[in-house]
Amino acid sequence: MDKESLIEALREIVKPYIQDEEAFQNLSEETNFIDDLKINSANLVDIILDVEDKFDILIEDEAMENMLTVKSAMEVIKTKLPAE
């Protein structure tokens, strides 16, 4: 999956949870889910569950703790996806 497709998939997943529309419109690899999008930690867990469902992957607790930015989420997803 290419970078743009991955960002777009993450955009759709986080959309219901965002609290800052302007930051969401400017979503990039550097976007922080908590600081920029104002997503609370409970909703961050929901996002991780949604990511697992969307990509049919399992994310361990250690990897979850690192998924605070779009870029880190993309890296975790890429390592879990089967090689294409």
C-alpha positions in Angstrom: 0.0 0.0 0.0 1.5 3.4 -1.0 1.9 6.3 1.4 -1.0 8.4 0.0 -3.4 5.4 0.2 -2.3 4.8 3.8 -2.8 8.4 4.8 -6.2 8.5 3.2 -7.2 5.3 5.0 -6.0 6.8 8.4 -7.9 10.0 7.6 -11.2 8.0 7.2 -10.5 6.1 10.4 -9.8 9.1 12.6 -12.5 11.4 11.2 -15.2 10.5 13.7 -12.9 11.2 16.6 -11.3 14.5 15.8 -11.9 17.6 17.9 -9.9 20.1 15.7 -11.4 20.4 12.2 -8.6 22.7 10.9 -5.8 20.3 12.0 -7.8 17.5 10.3 -7.9 19.4 7.1 -4.1 19.8 7.2 -3.5 16.2 8.2 0.0 15.0 7.3 2.6 12.5 8.4 3.6 14.9 11.2 0.1 15.2 12.6 -0.1 14.1 16.3 -3.4 12.5 17.1 -3.6 13.9 20.7 -1.9 17.3 20.4 -3.1 18.3 17.0 -6.4 16.5 16.4 -7.4 16.7 20.1 -8.3 13.0 20.2 -8.6 11.7 23.8 -6.8 8.5 24.9 -10.0 6.4 25.0 -10.8 7.3 21.4 -7.2 6.6 20.5 -7.8 3.0 21.6 -10.9 3.0 19.3 -8.8 4.2 16.4 -6.3 1.4 17.0 -9.1 -1.2 17.0 -10.5 0.4 13.8 -7.0 0.2 12.2 -6.8 -3.5 13.2 -10.2 -4.2 11.6 -9.5 -2.2 8.4 -6.1 -3.8 7.7 -6.8 -7.2 9.3 -3.8 -6.9 11.5 -3.1 -7.3 15.3 -1.2 -4.5 17.0 0.5 -5.3 20.3 0.4 -3.0 23.3 4.0 -1.9 22.8 3.3 -0.8 19.2 0.1 0.9 20.3 2.0 3.1 22.7 4.0 4.4 19.7 1.1 5.3 17.5 0.8 8.9 18.4 1.4 10.5 15.0 0.2 9.6 11.5 3.8 8.7 10.6 4.2 6.3 13.5 0.8 4.7 12.8 1.8 4.2 9.2 5.1 2.6 10.2 3.3 0.2 12.6 0.7 -0.7 9.9 3.4 -1.3 7.2 5.3 -3.7 9.5 2.1 -5.7 10.1 0.9 -5.9 6.5 1.8 -8.9 4.5 4.5 -8.2 2.0 3.0 -7.3 -1.4 
